[in-house]
Amino acid sequence: TAARVCVVGNAAIDLSVQVNALPLPGETVLAVESRSDFGGKGANQAVVAARAGAETQLFAALGCDADGDRILARLIDDGVNTQNVVRLSCASDLSIVTVDARGENTIVTRNTAAADYRPDLHTLLDATHAGDWIVQQGNLSAPVTAEVLDTARRKQRRTLLNPGPVRFDCRPMLAHVDILVVNQVEAAALTALDNPAHAAAALHDAGAREVLITLGAQGVLWCDEHGARLAAAVRAQAIDTVGAGDAFCGTLVAALAQNLTMPIALRWALSVAASSVTRRGSQASFPDRATMRDLRNASADAE
Ligand code: ATP
């Protein structure tokens, strides 16, 4: 039988504006283009896992506002179980990304809901079984993240940690992590090692059972007790890589929950991530359920 996926993280609105030049202090500039999308690494990964066919729930905090209502409706529409999405008396989280003509950007982010969120551990255990996957990112506080990992591991849940955006040192938590997913920059920041193979080995030695370092257009380095090997990326015409890491993580964990082998899970996750870089936006760039199924079948056939 399939295991279930439980994401413990954040949900947000992503507002992106394109300008010719970034505004200076006191200056007003016109947006050339703007778009609003659903984002937040937790919600992104939950939506991808649900579209990949896993029974998926999200533990997260939204504000008591219209953005919170919109985010909740979208998650439900995507088939994510939102029974444990709570509403706090603050605004929902928001990221404003301003990109200039050269691709340079500034980001202003409000993360009050995620910063104040403390999931109830009894509820988390009631909502999951041994063998289910508990997935976390780096948006909740370090103590909350550590506590969830520790509880999950003691109660035989499987854990995936994707600690971006790196706001705290997750190395002390790695003994409770089954799969660590980091990008190249995060791997170097955590280990002070620029060579991804060396960084992966160090993170494995620090306690993570399996380490996956995503390498953008090169693919992903997979390291476990047998050493490190490269799974090549699927070729894509990249126009916007926002959310690619989330597309990768959400698909990977959904694949493992559905008992696919790691090589097939990796191929599927790489193909979904490649598909997401060909479209703009966060959740707007993720493939729909039918496309996910096609990509899964193609990944399994390639065996
Ligand atoms: P982001 O923060 O932009 O979501 P990231 O920095 O966490 O992504 P990356 O390593 O840049 O992570 O990308 C994640 C995965 O997305 C890669 O492992 C790869 O599978 C896919 N990907 C990213 N860029 C490309 C590309 N140009 N072509 C094909 N696949 C890509």
Boltz pocket constraint, residues with backbone or C-beta under 6 A from the ligand:
constraints:
  - pocket:
      binder: B
      contacts: [[A, 164], [A, 183], [A, 184], [A, 213], [A, 214], [A, 215], [A, 216], [A, 217], [A, 218], [A, 219], [A, 220], [A, 233], [A, 234], [A, 235], [A, 236], [A, 237], [A, 238], [A, 241], [A, 242], [A, 243], [A, 244], [A, 245], [A, 246], [A, 248], [A, 269], [A, 270], [A, 273], [A, 274], [A, 277]]
      max_distance: 6.0
